[in-house]
């Protein structure tokens, strides 16, 4: 184990790695309740999506462990699951089988792009300050999603969004209480504070009718298997949907991986990420396998930073997470009973955990500060990690160009800039 995972070389040990793995799983286990809940809006079976979430997460994380030897865990990412359910299915009127077919094709393309090193080149081309801003923006974006899920923040005709008038009662009130409980647990440095907070909040919701037993047995559920609809694969809509998944997933993954490695302090002086190709291969495999089993895009989770804080530095951490995901298959009825008000505090706290890189951004250099700020703010207001990166890269290139600092723009950054410009032109047609 020492030889395979290089524990001494990375200044860690078996005990530390196991505890880090447990911590990472406890902080991201909410996805087992949240992802099936979101995709069930598209008509998918909660139990089958639960199984797909657990198995796909375990497989992808296992690849991360054994191939990349990095302490990061993977699971279906927030954002594209909502895009599948609310935009493609409920908004555009397509069946969820059609949407998963697009995810599957996108996963195959990702495998090819990873094999030829294109995705790794894109990761390494992101300017240093934008890399730091990506981690911060993702944290705020996830916190915003948590507040929306709990009903703390609602739609507002006058200001687009606003504080709910009932934020102190019902589901929003339960979420605020859960946030307090989770914050206190974290202040006392309790391992697994996020999951413990979810459990306590869920229990508190029982007498108020906010937590209801989902029913079912503790026999592991089975996932879907090749639930695809290839009948419309040659249509214009399919191509548009597939490329939307591809584009957003690519930059969501790039952003999250950068955020996690920044938090871990593992980015090299030249801005590269160790075993980047292998790490990207893990999420490409996860996305492809996940689609086959019945779930949306699988990506590296920002909550992996919790395990890094606990000292996780090798693939042994992610191996522990993979094993725990498989064991979670026996607990589907419990996860199905967890209300969104109980998972919201975990999402909000993740935002806190992702804020630290903001102090390292060069705020006094405007050609660096403005792109970094736009990266962060557009992730939130545009409700998209990919859009945040787009505005960050475009503004970085244009400001450097007009201030005669083009030497600071790498060739691959120019390529990424061109891709974003093409996306804008394509959208305008």
Secondary structure, 3 states (H helix, E strand, C coil): CHHHHCCCCCCCCHHHHHHHHHHHHHHHCCHHHHHHHHHHHHCCCHHHHHHHHHHHHHHHHHHHHHHHCCCCCEEECCCHHHHHHHHHHCCCCCCHHHHHHHHHHHHHHHHHHHHCCHHHHHHHHCCHHHHHHHHHHHHHHHHHHHHHHHCCEEEECCCEEEECCCCCCHHHHHHHHHHHHHHHHHHCCCCCHHHHHHHHHHHHCCCCCCCCCCCCCCCCCCCCCCCCCCCCCCCHHHHHHHHHHHHHHHHHHHHHHHHHHHHHCCECCCCCECCHHHHHHHHHHHHHHHHHHCCCCEEECCCHHHHHHCCCCCHHHHHHHHHHHHHHHHHHHHHHCCCHHHHHHHHHHHHHHCCHHHHHCCCCCHHHHHHHHHHHHHHHHCCCHHHHHHHHHHHHHHHHHHCCCHHHCCHHHHHHHHHHHHHHHHHHC
